[in-house]
Amino acid sequence: MLSPALFHIFIEDLGQELIEVMDMNIDDVLLYAYGVLILCRSFHQLTKVIQFVDSWSKRNGMKLNKSKSAVGPLAPRNARTVPYLSKERNSTRQKIVWKIIVKNMLKIPIKTEYKT
């Protein structure tokens, strides 16, 4: 299909700017087909990156669809705390689950699961 290839050509500029302007590590910016995954290491970096991507989209005649985007907190398996989440014990299985305590980040929903 030609559409993913054209999207990638168009969006590649975003990846370059994130690396050069936002001082992101090249390994933390992943562009594939219709998707963009940006790994941020701090709350401050996440805020700046969201604002930058929103601004870049407007400058390039696009609109960042925040309802189809997501912030997904990541942490090691043995983490005692995870940003935006709280640890709770599931009463039926006595399994520990993470519950979302902050609904969104700059109007982008925070999710523990993301399906395409």
DOKE-64240 format. One record per residue (C-alpha): residue number from 1; y negated, z, x. Coordinates in Angstrom, 3 decimals. Layout:
<NUM,<Y,Z,X>>
...
//
This chain:
<1,<0.000,0.000,0.000>>
<2,<-3.465,-0.831,1.197>>
<3,<-5.316,2.015,-0.582>>
<4,<-4.187,4.870,1.728>>
<5,<-5.024,2.775,4.792>>
<6,<-8.521,2.011,3.500>>
<7,<-9.092,5.650,2.591>>
<8,<-8.009,6.714,6.074>>
<9,<-10.378,4.227,7.720>>
<10,<-13.241,5.484,5.555>>
<11,<-12.470,9.192,5.985>>
<12,<-11.813,9.043,9.754>>
<13,<-15.553,9.468,10.304>>
<14,<-15.347,12.882,8.604>>
<15,<-12.678,13.984,11.067>>
<16,<-14.772,12.877,14.036>>
<17,<-17.872,14.660,12.748>>
<18,<-15.944,17.870,12.090>>
<19,<-14.735,17.812,15.690>>
<20,<-18.070,16.859,17.243>>
<21,<-20.672,18.485,14.985>>
<22,<-18.758,21.504,13.664>>
<23,<-16.948,22.101,16.981>>
<24,<-13.519,22.057,15.310>>
<25,<-10.343,21.728,17.327>>
<26,<-8.737,18.286,16.887>>
<27,<-5.436,20.005,15.969>>
<28,<-7.150,21.741,13.034>>
<29,<-8.315,18.547,11.289>>
<30,<-5.519,16.617,9.585>>
<31,<-6.156,13.401,7.670>>
<32,<-3.285,11.659,5.897>>
<33,<-3.190,9.067,3.111>>
<34,<-5.373,10.597,0.388>>
<35,<-5.446,14.092,1.810>>
<36,<-7.567,16.158,4.139>>
<37,<-6.414,19.494,5.557>>
<38,<-8.826,21.559,7.621>>
<39,<-7.636,24.781,9.237>>
<40,<-10.398,27.372,9.649>>
<41,<-10.109,30.522,11.735>>
<42,<-12.748,32.667,10.033>>
<43,<-14.626,33.231,6.787>>
<44,<-17.818,32.036,8.493>>
<45,<-16.196,28.816,9.727>>
<46,<-14.669,28.181,6.291>>
<47,<-18.066,28.518,4.596>>
<48,<-19.728,26.158,7.089>>
<49,<-16.917,23.588,6.837>>
<50,<-17.021,23.520,3.019>>
<51,<-20.796,22.995,3.114>>
<52,<-20.425,20.310,5.787>>
<53,<-17.711,18.385,3.887>>
<54,<-19.780,18.552,0.690>>
<55,<-22.841,17.237,2.543>>
<56,<-20.814,14.536,4.349>>
<57,<-19.364,13.377,1.023>>
<58,<-22.820,12.989,-0.525>>
<59,<-24.152,11.129,2.534>>
<60,<-21.227,8.709,2.292>>
<61,<-21.466,7.992,-1.439>>
<62,<-18.607,10.274,-2.425>>
<63,<-18.366,13.465,-4.448>>
<64,<-16.221,16.365,-3.316>>
<65,<-14.055,17.170,-6.332>>
<66,<-13.899,20.939,-5.960>>
<67,<-11.501,21.355,-8.878>>
<68,<-8.932,19.193,-7.043>>
<69,<-9.485,21.025,-3.765>>
<70,<-8.168,24.405,-2.708>>
<71,<-8.575,27.164,-0.163>>
<72,<-5.172,28.423,0.915>>
<73,<-5.180,31.663,2.906>>
<74,<-2.617,31.688,5.730>>
<75,<-1.275,34.660,7.648>>
<76,<1.808,35.635,9.651>>
<77,<4.811,36.775,7.589>>
<78,<4.365,40.371,8.738>>
<79,<0.624,40.501,7.926>>
<80,<-0.550,43.708,6.319>>
<81,<-3.697,42.062,4.944>>
<82,<-4.559,38.492,3.986>>
<83,<-8.116,37.373,3.153>>
<84,<-8.768,36.989,-0.610>>
<85,<-5.341,38.420,-1.520>>
<86,<-3.881,41.841,-2.281>>
<87,<-0.294,42.951,-1.833>>
<88,<1.570,44.095,-4.950>>
<89,<5.159,44.982,-5.697>>
<90,<6.851,42.818,-8.339>>
<91,<8.364,45.305,-10.819>>
<92,<11.363,43.193,-11.827>>
<93,<12.720,42.369,-8.378>>
<94,<10.967,44.968,-6.241>>
<95,<9.696,42.035,-4.210>>
<96,<6.263,42.150,-2.612>>
<97,<3.932,39.396,-3.836>>
<98,<0.381,38.452,-2.907>>
<99,<-2.125,38.321,-5.779>>
<100,<-5.439,36.463,-5.633>>
<101,<-8.395,38.885,-5.767>>
<102,<-11.192,36.351,-5.199>>
<103,<-11.053,33.334,-7.544>>
<104,<-13.017,30.798,-5.472>>
<105,<-14.916,30.081,-2.297>>
<106,<-18.131,28.129,-2.891>>
<107,<-16.619,26.898,-6.202>>
<108,<-13.372,25.769,-4.544>>
<109,<-10.399,27.643,-6.053>>
<110,<-8.335,29.930,-3.853>>
<111,<-4.609,29.317,-4.349>>
<112,<-1.382,30.678,-2.971>>
<113,<0.450,27.468,-3.931>>
<114,<-0.804,23.894,-4.039>>
<115,<0.988,20.979,-5.613>>
<116,<-0.110,17.372,-5.236>>
//
